[in-house]
Amino acid sequence: MTKQAIVVGGGPVGCVLSVLLARRGWQVEVYERRPDLRLAEHAAGRSINLVLTARGLRALEILGLKDQVLEITVPVYGRMMHALDGALAYQPYGKDDRERNYSVSRGDLNRYLLDVAEKSGVKVHFEQVASEVDVRAGRLVVTGPDGAARTLETPHLFGADGAPSAVRGGMQAVEGFRESLDMLPDGYKELLFPETPEGNYCMEVRALHIWPRGRHFLMGLPNQGGSFTGTLYLPLEGEESFATLTHPEAVRAFFGRHYPDAVPLLGDYVEAFLESPTGHLGTVRCAPWHVGERTLLVGDASHGIVPFFGQGLNSGFEDCAVLHGLLEAETPLAELFATFSQRRKPNTDAIADMALENYVEMRDKVGDPRFLLRKQVESRLERAYPELFRSRYAMVVYSSIPYAQAQAAGRIHDEILGELCAGIERAEDADLERGRELIDAKLTPFHAAHGISLAF
Ligand SMILES: Cc1cc2nc3c(=O)[nH]c(=O)nc-3n(C[C@H](O)[C@H](O)[C@H](O)COP(=O)(O)OP(=O)(O)OC[C@H]3O[C@@H](n4cnc5c(N)ncnc54)[C@H](O)[C@@H]3O)c2cc1C
């Protein structure tokens, strides 16, 4: 019998999941709140971009979509730090240029994935808002643009409807269901660094640019075609905050004071800043993620995280890769949903924590000399013993080592690097032989116990 499913949410995770199911012969219908992004009248608007890394790419590779997606990305190879005096400092991401990240427009990626979903036989219904979800019965109400509501029933319901998920809302009725939503006191606004009049990039295109300024920071990621999308992360309230930057003079003074080298590159940013909506950031955790074989949450709907490790979408795509593996093994569905949740939840909790740690790192520590020293010693260790030591960043971004294991290995790295950096001022003075002893004593046994291979 053909399996049937409704997927709520036609964002990137909903699309990849639908393709995965449709290619296995499922009959899939997607209900998406927004209009079709591919239609010209909806194509304009904000250019939001994000970074794809190994985990996300692996899921796309399973579906044979990786090469096409890479064609709409811009590779970035490291971080370029902008000091207040305009000095630049570059840190490569990985051990060589093969370890790189890919900047992609969220809209372009979503448009491409919607095409693939439809070509795979998925029926996508746009401008349909799901509500009143009965997760045990597989029943939901969808409301169209004319306000007409219909009740739908399905044997299998997937909630891929992002952090404010209506399907997760329906899970409240399940006994023992718990959820938390922890909002950050900071929000974000997106700004454009336009291409130069000659049509070139206004900054080094191979890098993600960061202006760390303590309580706030600006970030820039390249788009195809010459521009960068900038994102300002700033407190929502307080003296210097989105609450006070509400008129042109305040905005100009703020950028002049903190981001003087970015101002000439930002074009007509003041008006754009005032018009651009302020985004909010938070961490969603919940359990359970499923009800029998009826309902399953995936992506941000079950584990929305803050964006500071660039892993929100990557972890949602990794959900799809794990589901693919379980479907291949022909695991019965109720067991499959349970195994999936057990396998993923500790890992998505780990990346949620690491993303919050990176929030402090990116706004504050990337300009701190002790932090930079630690990073340099870490990179010396990586180069000296590449088969024995890889940074936590590399494990998260370039491998498929479960996030929880990367997090636990990172705690051991902290002990090792803490000892190696104590009492030194220059990375060259770190005692690498002692580093090797510490790796052998503390880290290698951990890798062996968890079957971790650093050959990635
Ligand atoms: C500023 C910022 C930067 C980021 N950078 C990165 C990055 O560099 N790398 C990375 O991996 N991740 C990044 N992320 C996270 C990433 O955007 C999310 O993890 C990803 O979009 C989640 O995909 P999703 O499909 O699960 O949810 P969403 O993208 O939120 O899609 C959910 C879809 O469901 C639809 N929907 C919602 N409610 C309903 C409803 N009731 N009925 C019908 N449809 C509904 C929505 O319209 C939407 O299309 C970033 C996030 C932010 C905010």
The ligand as an ORCA input file, in Angstrom:
! r2SCAN-3c Opt
* xyz 0 1
  C      19.751     35.178     11.328
  C      19.796     33.685     11.118
  C      20.916     33.106     10.540
  C      20.984     31.735     10.347
  N      22.105     31.188      9.816
  C      22.194     29.846      9.664
  C      23.357     29.246      9.102
  O      24.308     29.944      8.748
  N      23.398     27.892      8.953
  C      22.362     27.100      9.345
  O      22.460     25.864      9.213
  N      21.242     27.622      9.879
  C      21.142     28.971     10.048
  N      20.002     29.516     10.576
  C      18.922     28.624     11.004
  C      18.038     28.214      9.842
  O      17.502     29.354      9.213
  C      16.915     27.316     10.366
  O      17.458     26.313     11.179
  C      16.183     26.669      9.182
  O      15.577     27.649      8.385
  C      15.162     25.674      9.721
  O      14.480     25.108      8.629
  P      13.011     24.510      8.826
  O      12.584     24.104      7.468
  O      13.019     23.524      9.945
  O      12.149     25.737      9.369
  P      11.802     27.107      8.632
  O      12.908     27.548      7.744
  O      11.361     28.039      9.714
  O      10.576     26.728      7.707
  C       9.315     26.456      8.273
  C       8.276     26.625      7.183
  O       7.005     26.311      7.746
  C       6.068     27.319      7.368
  N       5.049     27.365      8.431
  C       5.199     27.810      9.700
  N       4.053     27.683     10.387
  C       3.148     27.143      9.530
  C       1.787     26.777      9.651
  N       1.110     26.949     10.796
  N       1.149     26.266      8.570
  C       1.830     26.077      7.389
  N       3.131     26.417      7.229
  C       3.779     26.939      8.286
  C       6.890     28.583      7.262
  O       6.257     29.554      6.449
  C       8.188     28.060      6.666
  O       8.176     28.048      5.267
  C      19.906     30.903     10.760
  C      18.766     31.474     11.327
  C      18.713     32.856     11.511
  C      17.497     33.455     12.136
*
